Amino acid sequence: MSEIKTEKKKRSRLLTWFRRGFFGTKKEMSIFEEEQIQGPIRTIISNFRRKKPAMFGLIMFAVIFLTVVIGPIFSPLDLSYVENAHTNMPPGFSMLSVPGELKGNVKDIGIGNSFSVGLSNDGNLYIWGNTAITNSIDIADIPDEIRNANIVDIAVGNDHALAIDDAGRIYVWGNTRQGQDKIPEEVENLPYDQIKKVIAGNQCSGVLTVDGYLYLWGNTRTQDIKLKEEYQGRIKDFEFTGFKYMVILDDDTVAYTGFESDNAFISSYPKELEGKTVVDIATTNNAVAALTSAGEVYVWGTDTNILIPPEHESKFVEIYGGRHHLIAKMENGDYIGWGKDNFKQSSVPDKVNNSDIENIYVGGFYNYAVTSEGEIVTWGLKGYLLGTDEFGRDILNRLLNGGFTTMTVGAVAVVISTVLGVILGGLAGYFGGVVDMFIMRVSEVVGSIPSLPLLLILSSIIGQLLPPSQKMYLVMIVLGVVGWTGLCVLVRAEVLRGREQEYVTAAKAMGVKESKIVFKHIVPNVISTIIVNATLSFAGMMLTESGLAFLGFGIAPPQPTWGNMLTGANDSVVIQNYWWRWVFTSIVFGLCTVSINLMGDGLRDAMDPRSAER
């Protein structure tokens, strides 16, 4: 029994120590009592913990800081990335939200830039994704005449769609401002059994007849859709690229039918493909892939560096093209993808290769596969959590990387200004005389100049001599060089008071060097002033950098900062119609600034024990 009691006492003591270590004692003590039984650091921490606003600021800043530090590791920044197909897209993850009515009932799926159109076996149309083409055009608004027709086929372009009924009549809706709905008479009067293929592209569409005639319509100003008459009646297949198109002729060769002057699709045509039988073609935005009867794939155009076919054990039998990626079916039934994979659009899921696939639909940034059981497997871009900007760049990605840049600029600038302020203030306060007078006059001159105009002038003059990638270093140095004066005055005042203390006199009597007296004995005693000033200056430096960027100076795009992201949204059209481009950045920046100020106020109060009694 005694052993049991002893064991319980030990456990009780351990629990008591644990509770005291993490939660404190039950007895409430005054600040002055605590100071007598614990060190200054623990006293400061205890005082800081009592400040609920300061603790809230600390937690909020820690979350933001860790997010912008860790986030870029998982979402790296590509300064060259531009995606015109996804400009000003709102937040959401609806691009792969296939309606439940289509599952097990898919006849066809057409894929646009940010939306998809599904055709069921019973002739109904379903649309999902980001369907708003413009502020006034929504692809989801299907005209009643289409809903009432017996639709048997569909084709989807970047921002418009076509539906074909059983009589061969073609219906067009979506963005038709470039003549996408101006269907040629030859096509309007064409029976459906004479239509071999219909396809929609970027601001244009085309119909291929069973007897090899191709009819194109839509934007003829920016699209190279000039059709060579000598090819009419000989065309077996055709595919659109971004602004051009390719055909397979009746002699099983690939031909480009537009203007041939200074054209990458002509100049880069692979010589190895000559004389070989082409059975299938696929196109990306800037490249063409041709599949031969021997199961080989040849790629040419301007994206060939990322579209080189991977090593494979089986022959290719089918090939499909997205905007920047290709997917091919192998002879063994598996599918492989290659090309850009920033949205995992070319990473074919294992489920696809482990299922019996009836059809596969490859789009610009995402894909669908329909199994024999009617299940729809999706992969690729689901959407953007915080939307995109005017260049189609992910705002979340730029917010993370821009936050890291903004905080880095603020932190480095604070370090520079703090070092200068402590050194110059310490020297001025300790040595006095000519040294004090000279440093203070310099401080007054620098401090009397309006900081923002000075920063603008320096950034404008010196910034022109530097490439955009190095302007960040300029901003850091300029902010640090002009921001030291306030701390210098504070440190000087504290040093003037401290140099008359007994410990300084004793150090002098012992022969301690004056530099050590200043920076090892006096300055550490004013560390609270330095820390509080640095904390509050951090927020000020971030705001100044953002102000420079907002005025068109400072760090220039494409390198993101919170400041130049807000500058890019400084437009009435953006503010009214694209709220996500400025709301999220403003919220995060505001929370970060407020959290730093709360921490600074809390530190100031914690380092002054009597502040709680005031």
Sequence and secondary structure as in RCSB ss.txt:
>XXXX:A:sequence
MSEIKTEKKKRSRLLTWFRRGFFGTKKEMSIFEEEQIQGPIRTIISNFRRKKPAMFGLIMFAVIFLTVVIGPIFS
PLDLSYVENAHTNMPPGFSMLSVPGELKGNVKDIGIGNSFSVGLSNDGNLYIWGNTAITNSIDIADIPDEIRNAN
IVDIAVGNDHALAIDDAGRIYVWGNTRQGQDKIPEEVENLPYDQIKKVIAGNQCSGVLTVDGYLYLWGNTRTQDI
KLKEEYQGRIKDFEFTGFKYMVILDDDTVAYTGFESDNAFISSYPKELEGKTVVDIATTNNAVAALTSAGEVYVW
GTDTNILIPPEHESKFVEIYGGRHHLIAKMENGDYIGWGKDNFKQSSVPDKVNNSDIENIYVGGFYNYAVTSEGE
IVTWGLKGYLLGTDEFGRDILNRLLNGGFTTMTVGAVAVVISTVLGVILGGLAGYFGGVVDMFIMRVSEVVGSIP
SLPLLLILSSIIGQLLPPSQKMYLVMIVLGVVGWTGLCVLVRAEVLRGREQEYVTAAKAMGVKESKIVFKHIVPN
VISTIIVNATLSFAGMMLTESGLAFLGFGIAPPQPTWGNMLTGANDSVVIQNYWWRWVFTSIVFGLCTVSINLMG
DGLRDAMDPRSAER
>XXXX:A:secstr
 HHHHHHHHHHHHHHHHHHHHHH  SS   HHHHHHHS HHHHHHHHHHH HHHHHHHHHHHHHHHHHHHHHHHS
   TT   GGGTT  SB  TT   GGGTT EEEEEE SSEEEEEETTS EEEEE  BSSSS BTT   HHHHTS 
EEEEEE SSEEEEEETT  EEEEE  TTSTT   HHHHT  GGGEEEEEE SSEEEEEETTS EEEEE  SSS  
   GGGTT EEEEEE SS EEEEETTS EEE S  TT HHHHT  GGGTTS EEEEEE SSEEEEEETTS EEEE
ES TTT      SS EEEEEE SSEEEEEETTS EEEEE  TTSTT   HHHHTS EEEEEE SSEEEEEETTS 
EEEEE   BSS B TTS BHHHHHHHHHHHHHHHHHHHHHHHHHHHHHHHHHHHHH HHHHHHHHHHHHHHHHS 
HHHHHHHHHHHHHTTS GGGHHHHHHHHHHHHS HHHHHHHHHHHHHHTTSHHHHHHHHTT  HHHIIIIIIGGG
GHHHHHHHHHHHHHHHHHHHHHHHHTT SS TTS  HHHHHHHT SHHHHHH THHHHHHHHHHHHHHHHHHHHH
HHHHHHHSGGGGG 
